[in-house]
């Protein structure tokens, strides 16, 4: 009887329901990320080499949908436009390099190597945001790098690694993760301190502008050689829908739970990628992939469980933080006045 009461109270607890809700959102993000990887790999297998064109439809949909909300609000931008331009630049090139990698490497390699974004994010937040990490977090990141090295070793030693030039594909992903890390660090800072709708809409607007300027320079010949088919159109539609959902949900998850829950949730995207490869491509998966996946998971769990924010900044949307800050300032002024009066 007491056990049933405990179960009822545990289920009705607000924090429990919130945690389950965040877990559900995290799995939605994980699935959409794996779906983006699967459809991008499918587009490459159909003979389409147009990574910029793939992303332009995502940016266009984000700009139209969330930009319309901003226009309806008639509010000024809370962040200068040139910062959003920079954010759009790094996001576009991160997407370009990772999508380009599917021309040369397998979906599993790209997904596992994409975890290197966290290692880059540690370095960038250390340098630009002043975040300090514990030794356990550095240890977890080192384990992740060791897991990524196993993927490269597997691709270099096997001719059937799932791609025509797997080492080139791995290099493109690693560089792409650097751009993704810059985009993620900037986006996470903005969504926690500013407006989520503004951030997503501006990523869409400036991402679209950057992409539309670069397509004639990079992909014009590739686009002219494409013979449109129903499969290609459906693959592009699937990639766009998955990307729209991903960019929509990620800022919300970061706002509610932070990087720990997000990183733990995204881990399962790699397993979704393995499932896609086995059941849709009917490919054999080398045993080193499973070993590298296990190593990366261990490293990311160590990093995520020991994650901390030693100097959290007060949120601009949190009025209580401002009130407490003003009270502390007033108390300091009173204390200084009393001290000067005593002298």
C-alpha positions as CSV (number, residue, x, y, z in Angstrom):
1,X,0.0,0.0,0.0
2,X,2.8,2.4,0.9
3,X,4.6,1.4,-2.3
4,X,1.5,2.4,-4.4
5,X,1.3,5.7,-2.6
6,X,5.0,6.3,-3.3
7,X,4.5,5.5,-7.0
8,X,1.5,7.9,-7.2
9,X,3.4,10.7,-5.4
10,X,6.5,10.1,-7.6
11,X,4.4,10.3,-10.8
12,X,2.5,13.4,-9.7
13,X,5.7,15.2,-8.7
14,X,6.2,18.2,-10.9
15,X,9.9,17.7,-11.3
16,X,9.4,14.1,-12.3
17,X,7.0,15.0,-15.1
18,X,9.2,17.8,-16.2
19,X,12.2,15.4,-16.4
20,X,10.2,12.9,-18.4
21,X,9.0,15.6,-20.7
22,X,12.6,16.7,-21.3
23,X,13.6,13.1,-22.0
24,X,10.9,12.9,-24.6
25,X,11.9,16.1,-26.2
26,X,15.5,14.9,-26.2
27,X,14.6,11.8,-28.0
28,X,12.7,13.8,-30.6
29,X,15.8,15.8,-31.2
30,X,17.9,12.7,-31.4
31,X,15.6,11.1,-33.9
32,X,15.4,14.2,-36.1
33,X,19.2,14.5,-36.1
34,X,19.5,10.8,-37.2
35,X,16.7,11.4,-39.8
36,X,18.7,14.4,-41.2
37,X,21.8,12.2,-41.4
38,X,19.8,9.4,-43.1
39,X,18.1,11.6,-45.7
40,X,21.4,13.4,-46.4
41,X,23.1,10.1,-46.9
42,X,20.2,9.0,-49.1
43,X,20.5,12.1,-51.2
44,X,24.2,11.4,-51.7
45,X,23.4,7.8,-52.7
46,X,21.0,9.1,-55.4
47,X,23.8,10.9,-57.1
48,X,23.1,14.4,-55.8
49,X,26.1,16.4,-54.7
50,X,24.5,19.6,-53.5
51,X,25.0,20.0,-49.7
52,X,24.3,23.8,-49.8
53,X,21.1,23.3,-51.7
54,X,20.0,20.8,-49.1
55,X,20.3,23.3,-46.3
56,X,18.8,26.3,-48.1
57,X,15.3,24.9,-47.8
58,X,15.7,24.5,-44.0
59,X,16.9,28.1,-43.6
60,X,14.1,29.3,-45.9
61,X,11.4,27.6,-43.9
62,X,12.9,28.8,-40.6
63,X,13.2,32.4,-41.9
64,X,9.6,32.5,-43.2
65,X,8.0,30.9,-40.2
66,X,9.8,32.5,-37.3
67,X,10.5,35.7,-39.2
68,X,6.7,36.1,-39.6
69,X,6.4,35.9,-35.9
70,X,9.0,38.6,-35.3
71,X,7.3,40.9,-37.9
72,X,4.0,40.3,-36.1
73,X,5.6,41.3,-32.8
74,X,7.2,44.4,-34.3
75,X,10.1,44.3,-31.9
76,X,13.7,45.4,-32.5
77,X,16.5,42.9,-32.6
78,X,18.0,42.3,-29.2
79,X,21.3,41.2,-30.7
80,X,23.1,43.1,-33.5
81,X,22.6,41.8,-37.0
82,X,26.3,41.2,-37.6
83,X,26.5,38.6,-34.8
84,X,23.6,36.8,-36.4
85,X,25.5,37.0,-39.8
86,X,28.5,35.4,-38.2
87,X,26.3,32.7,-36.6
88,X,24.7,32.0,-40.0
89,X,28.1,31.8,-41.6
90,X,29.5,29.1,-39.3
91,X,26.2,27.2,-39.3
92,X,26.0,27.1,-43.1
93,X,29.6,25.9,-43.5
94,X,29.2,23.3,-40.7
95,X,26.2,21.9,-42.5
96,X,28.0,22.0,-45.8
97,X,31.0,20.1,-44.7
98,X,29.1,17.4,-42.8
99,X,26.6,16.9,-45.7
100,X,29.5,16.9,-48.1
101,X,31.1,14.1,-46.1
102,X,28.3,11.7,-47.0
103,X,29.7,11.7,-50.6
104,X,32.8,10.0,-49.3
105,X,32.1,8.3,-46.0
106,X,29.4,6.2,-44.3
107,X,26.5,7.4,-42.2
108,X,27.8,5.7,-39.1
109,X,31.3,7.3,-39.4
110,X,29.8,10.7,-39.9
111,X,27.5,10.3,-36.9
112,X,30.2,9.1,-34.6
113,X,32.7,11.7,-35.7
114,X,30.0,14.4,-35.3
115,X,30.3,13.8,-31.5
116,X,33.6,15.7,-31.8
117,X,31.5,18.9,-31.6
118,X,31.6,18.6,-27.8
119,X,35.4,18.6,-27.7
120,X,35.5,21.7,-29.8
121,X,32.8,23.3,-27.6
122,X,34.9,22.8,-24.5
123,X,37.8,24.6,-26.1
124,X,35.7,27.5,-27.4
125,X,33.7,28.0,-24.2
126,X,37.0,28.0,-22.3
127,X,38.5,30.7,-24.5
128,X,35.5,32.9,-25.2
129,X,33.1,32.4,-22.4
130,X,35.6,31.9,-19.5
131,X,34.0,28.5,-18.6
132,X,36.3,26.3,-16.5
133,X,36.0,22.5,-16.6
134,X,36.9,19.9,-14.1
135,X,39.5,17.2,-14.7
136,X,36.7,14.6,-15.1
137,X,35.3,16.6,-17.9
138,X,38.6,16.9,-19.6
139,X,39.0,13.1,-19.1
140,X,35.7,12.5,-20.7
141,X,36.6,14.6,-23.7
142,X,39.8,12.7,-24.1
143,X,37.9,9.4,-24.1
144,X,35.7,10.8,-26.8
145,X,38.7,11.7,-28.9
146,X,40.0,8.2,-28.5
147,X,36.7,6.8,-29.7
148,X,36.8,9.1,-32.7
149,X,40.3,7.8,-33.5
150,X,38.9,4.3,-33.6
151,X,36.5,5.4,-36.3
152,X,39.3,6.8,-38.5
153,X,41.4,3.6,-37.9
154,X,38.5,1.5,-39.0
155,X,37.9,3.5,-42.1
156,X,41.6,3.6,-43.1
157,X,42.0,-0.2,-42.6
158,X,38.8,-1.4,-44.4
159,X,38.1,-0.9,-48.1
160,X,34.4,-1.4,-47.5
161,X,34.0,1.4,-45.0
162,X,30.8,2.5,-46.5
163,X,32.2,5.3,-48.7
164,X,34.4,5.9,-51.7
165,X,37.0,8.0,-49.8
166,X,36.3,7.5,-46.1
167,X,39.4,9.4,-44.8
168,X,38.4,12.5,-46.7
169,X,34.9,12.2,-45.4
170,X,36.2,11.9,-41.9
171,X,38.4,15.0,-42.3
172,X,35.4,17.0,-43.6
173,X,33.3,15.9,-40.6
174,X,36.0,16.9,-38.1
175,X,36.3,20.4,-39.6
176,X,32.6,20.6,-39.8
177,X,32.3,19.9,-36.1
178,X,34.4,22.9,-35.4
179,X,31.9,25.1,-37.2
180,X,29.0,23.3,-35.5
181,X,30.7,24.0,-32.1
182,X,31.0,27.7,-32.8
183,X,27.3,27.7,-33.9
184,X,26.2,25.8,-30.9
185,X,28.1,27.9,-28.4
186,X,26.7,31.1,-29.9
187,X,23.2,29.7,-30.1
188,X,23.1,28.4,-26.6
189,X,24.3,31.7,-25.2
190,X,21.7,33.6,-27.1
191,X,18.7,31.4,-26.3
192,X,19.5,31.5,-22.6
193,X,20.0,35.3,-22.5
194,X,17.8,36.5,-25.4
195,X,14.7,35.5,-27.3
196,X,14.5,31.9,-28.8
197,X,12.3,33.0,-31.7
198,X,14.6,35.8,-32.7
199,X,17.6,33.5,-32.6
200,X,16.0,30.8,-34.8
201,X,14.5,33.2,-37.2
202,X,17.8,35.1,-37.7
203,X,19.7,31.9,-38.2
204,X,17.2,31.1,-40.9
205,X,17.4,34.5,-42.5
206,X,21.2,34.9,-42.6
207,X,21.7,31.2,-43.3
208,X,19.5,31.6,-46.3
209,X,21.3,34.7,-47.5
210,X,24.8,33.1,-47.1
211,X,23.7,30.0,-48.9
212,X,22.0,31.7,-51.8
213,X,25.2,33.7,-52.4
214,X,27.5,30.7,-52.3
215,X,25.4,28.2,-54.4
216,X,26.2,29.9,-57.8
217,X,29.9,29.8,-56.9
218,X,30.1,26.2,-55.6
219,X,27.2,24.1,-56.7
220,X,25.9,25.5,-60.0
221,X,27.4,22.7,-62.2
222,X,26.2,20.0,-59.8
223,X,22.7,21.4,-59.9
224,X,22.7,21.5,-63.7
225,X,23.6,17.8,-63.8
226,X,20.7,16.6,-61.5
227,X,17.9,14.6,-63.0
228,X,15.0,15.2,-60.7
229,X,13.0,12.2,-59.6
230,X,10.4,11.4,-57.1
231,X,12.9,9.8,-54.8
232,X,15.2,12.9,-54.8
233,X,12.3,15.2,-54.2
234,X,11.0,13.1,-51.3
235,X,14.5,12.9,-49.8
236,X,14.8,16.7,-50.0
237,X,11.4,17.1,-48.3
238,X,12.3,14.7,-45.6
239,X,15.6,16.5,-44.9
240,X,13.9,19.8,-44.8
241,X,11.2,18.7,-42.4
242,X,13.7,17.0,-40.1
243,X,15.9,20.0,-40.1
244,X,13.1,22.4,-39.3
245,X,12.1,20.2,-36.4
246,X,15.7,20.0,-35.2
247,X,16.3,23.8,-35.3
248,X,12.9,24.4,-33.6
249,X,13.3,21.9,-30.7
250,X,17.0,22.3,-29.9
251,X,16.8,25.9,-28.5
252,X,13.8,24.9,-26.4
253,X,15.7,21.9,-24.9
254,X,18.7,24.1,-24.2
255,X,16.6,26.7,-22.6
256,X,14.8,24.2,-20.3
257,X,17.6,21.8,-19.4
258,X,20.9,23.0,-20.6
259,X,23.7,21.1,-22.3
260,X,23.8,18.0,-20.0
261,X,20.3,16.7,-20.9
262,X,20.8,17.7,-24.5
263,X,24.2,15.9,-24.9
264,X,22.9,12.7,-23.2
265,X,19.8,12.7,-25.5
266,X,21.8,13.2,-28.7
267,X,23.9,10.2,-27.9
268,X,21.1,7.9,-29.1
269,X,21.2,9.5,-32.6
270,X,24.3,7.4,-33.3
271,X,22.4,4.2,-32.5
272,X,19.5,5.4,-34.8
273,X,22.2,5.9,-37.5
274,X,23.4,2.3,-37.1
275,X,19.8,1.0,-37.3
276,X,19.2,3.0,-40.5
277,X,22.4,1.6,-42.0
278,X,21.6,-2.0,-41.2
279,X,17.9,-2.0,-42.2
280,X,17.8,0.5,-45.1
281,X,21.2,0.1,-46.6
282,X,21.6,-3.6,-45.7
283,X,25.3,-3.0,-45.0
284,X,27.6,-4.8,-42.6
285,X,28.8,-2.8,-39.7
286,X,32.5,-3.4,-38.7
287,X,33.0,-4.4,-35.0
288,X,35.2,-1.3,-34.5
289,X,32.2,0.9,-35.0
290,X,30.5,-0.7,-32.0
291,X,33.7,-0.4,-29.9
292,X,34.2,3.2,-30.9
293,X,30.5,4.0,-30.2
294,X,30.9,2.5,-26.7
295,X,34.0,4.5,-26.0
296,X,32.4,7.7,-27.2
297,X,29.3,7.0,-25.1
298,X,31.4,6.5,-22.0
299,X,33.4,9.7,-22.6
300,X,30.2,11.7,-23.2
301,X,28.5,10.3,-20.1
302,X,31.5,11.2,-18.0
303,X,31.6,14.7,-19.5
304,X,27.8,15.2,-19.1
305,X,27.5,13.9,-15.5
306,X,30.3,16.1,-14.3
307,X,29.2,19.2,-16.2
308,X,29.0,22.3,-14.1
309,X,28.6,26.0,-14.6
310,X,30.8,27.5,-11.9
311,X,29.9,31.1,-12.7
312,X,26.4,31.1,-14.0
313,X,25.3,34.4,-15.4
314,X,21.9,35.8,-14.3
315,X,19.3,35.5,-17.0
316,X,18.1,38.7,-18.6
317,X,14.6,37.2,-18.6
318,X,14.8,36.5,-14.8
319,X,13.5,39.5,-13.0
320,X,14.3,38.1,-9.5
321,X,18.0,38.0,-10.4
322,X,18.0,41.7,-11.2
323,X,16.1,42.5,-7.9
324,X,18.6,40.5,-5.9
325,X,21.5,42.3,-7.6
326,X,19.9,45.7,-6.8
327,X,19.4,44.7,-3.2
328,X,23.0,43.7,-2.9
329,X,24.2,46.9,-4.4
330,X,21.9,48.9,-2.0
331,X,23.3,47.0,1.0
332,X,26.9,47.7,-0.1
333,X,26.1,51.4,-0.4
334,X,24.5,51.5,3.1
335,X,27.5,49.6,4.5
336,X,30.0,52.0,2.9
337,X,28.0,55.0,4.2
338,X,28.0,53.6,7.7
339,X,31.7,52.9,7.6
340,X,32.5,56.5,6.4
341,X,30.2,57.9,9.1
342,X,32.1,55.9,11.8
343,X,35.4,57.3,10.6
